[in-house]
Amino acid sequence: MQRFILALATIAAMASFFVVSGCGQSGPLYLPGNPSRIEQLPPAPTGAEQQQEQEKAKEKGDTSST
């Protein structure tokens, strides 16, 4: 019985070693695409700008922006 427990513990230890050693990304880390080209989003509209856009949409008859 002790041999069985020892063999089972050995197999479990070896399996955990292989699982832990296989995780993670190997090689250098990199950004996909062109890292020198950084895109910036336009600033979020303020309350007054947002209100003006809604008024323009209402004048055009566009109801999708509400």
N, C-alpha and C positions, 0 to 999 in steps of 0.2 A: 504494500500500500504506500509506503514511504517513497519507493522508487517511482510509482505512478505520479504522486504529487510533485516530486522533484522534476520528473520529465515534463509534466504539465507546466510547472513554473518556468522551466527553461524555455519551452516553446513559446510561452506567453511573453517572456522577456525578449526573445529574439524577434518575435513578431512586432512588438512595440518599438524595438530599435529600428527595424526596417520602415515602419510607418513614420516615425519621427524623422529619420534621416531622409526620407523622400519628399517631405513637404517643403514648400517655398519655391520661389522662382530662382533658377540658376542663371548665371550670366549677369551682365550689366543691366541696370535699369535704364529705361529710355521712355521718352514721350512719343507716342505714335504721331505720324504726320510731320509737319514742318514746325519744330519748336521755336524757330526764330520769328515766325508769324503769329503774333498774339492778337487775338480778336477781342475787342472791348465792346460791350453792349452800350447803347446810348443811355444816358441817364434817365431814370424813371420820371415820368411827368409829375409835376407838382399838382396840387389841387386846382389851381386856376387854369393850368394848361389842360388838365383833364376835363374840366368843365367846358372849356372852349371847344375841345374836340367833340364832346357830346352834343353841344349846340349845333356845330357844323353838320354832324351826322343827322340830327333831327331836321335841319333845313333841307338836306338832300333826300330825306324820307327813308334813311337807312335805320332800321330798328335792330340790327344785329349787334350794335355796340353797347346796348343797354343791358 
